[in-house]
Amino acid sequence: MSPSQNYQEIACNFSSKATETIIQRIGAGRGVTDAVLAAVLTLAFGERIVHNTAAWNIHIDGAAQLVSERVSQGLPALSPLLE
């Protein structure tokens, strides 16, 4: 395995762990936090960098749903840190 493939495998493992954590937090009703929204947007940007349009769209749609959920709960759409 070349170093490049090894790094790709490590990155894929971290991405999978991040996705699992996000899904768990959303499932537990803790998905409207700044941290979860920032994590989803970070995953989206990562997919954009590697030109994975399908995954980009999934993450952006998920981020939009999180923002809508925040607003429906009377929270600001975005934290001042994310504006």
C-alpha positions as CSV (number, residue, x, y, z in Angstrom):
1,M,0.0,0.0,0.0
2,S,1.5,3.4,-1.0
3,P,1.6,6.2,1.5
4,S,-1.1,8.0,-0.5
5,Q,-3.5,5.0,-0.3
6,N,-2.7,4.8,3.5
7,Y,-3.6,8.4,4.0
8,Q,-6.8,8.0,2.0
9,E,-7.8,5.0,4.1
10,I,-7.1,7.0,7.3
11,A,-9.1,9.9,6.1
12,C,-12.0,7.6,5.1
13,N,-12.0,6.0,8.6
14,F,-12.1,9.4,10.3
15,S,-14.9,10.6,7.9
16,S,-16.9,7.4,8.8
17,K,-16.4,8.0,12.5
18,A,-17.5,11.6,12.2
19,T,-20.6,10.6,10.2
20,E,-21.5,8.0,12.8
21,T,-21.2,10.5,15.6
22,I,-23.3,13.0,13.8
23,I,-26.0,10.4,13.1
24,Q,-26.0,9.4,16.8
25,R,-26.3,13.0,18.0
26,I,-29.1,13.7,15.6
27,G,-30.9,10.5,16.7
28,A,-30.5,11.5,20.3
29,G,-32.0,14.9,19.7
30,R,-28.7,16.7,20.1
31,G,-28.3,17.5,16.4
32,V,-29.1,21.2,16.4
33,T,-25.8,22.3,18.2
34,D,-23.2,24.5,16.6
35,A,-20.7,21.6,16.7
36,V,-22.9,19.3,14.7
37,L,-23.7,21.9,12.1
38,A,-20.0,22.8,11.8
39,A,-19.1,19.1,11.5
40,V,-21.7,18.6,8.7
41,L,-20.4,21.7,6.8
42,T,-16.8,20.5,7.2
43,L,-17.7,17.1,5.7
44,A,-19.5,19.0,2.9
45,F,-16.4,21.1,2.2
46,G,-14.3,18.0,2.2
47,E,-16.5,16.4,-0.4
48,R,-16.5,19.6,-2.5
49,I,-12.7,19.6,-2.5
50,V,-12.6,16.0,-4.0
51,H,-15.4,16.9,-6.5
52,N,-17.8,14.4,-4.9
53,T,-21.0,16.3,-5.9
54,A,-23.4,13.6,-4.7
55,A,-21.9,13.6,-1.2
56,W,-21.7,17.4,-1.2
57,N,-25.4,17.7,-1.9
58,I,-26.3,15.2,0.8
59,H,-24.3,17.1,3.4
60,I,-25.6,20.5,2.3
61,D,-29.2,19.2,2.4
62,G,-28.5,17.8,5.9
63,A,-27.1,21.2,7.0
64,A,-30.1,23.0,5.6
65,Q,-32.4,20.6,7.6
66,L,-30.4,21.3,10.7
67,V,-30.8,25.0,10.2
68,S,-34.5,24.6,9.7
69,E,-34.8,22.5,12.8
70,R,-32.9,25.2,14.8
71,V,-35.3,27.8,13.6
72,S,-38.4,25.7,14.4
73,Q,-37.0,25.3,18.0
74,G,-36.7,29.1,18.3
75,L,-32.9,29.1,18.1
76,P,-31.0,31.3,15.8
77,A,-30.4,29.9,12.3
78,L,-26.7,30.2,12.8
79,S,-24.4,30.8,15.7
80,P,-22.6,34.2,15.5
81,L,-19.4,32.0,15.1
82,L,-20.8,30.6,11.8
83,E,-22.2,33.8,10.3
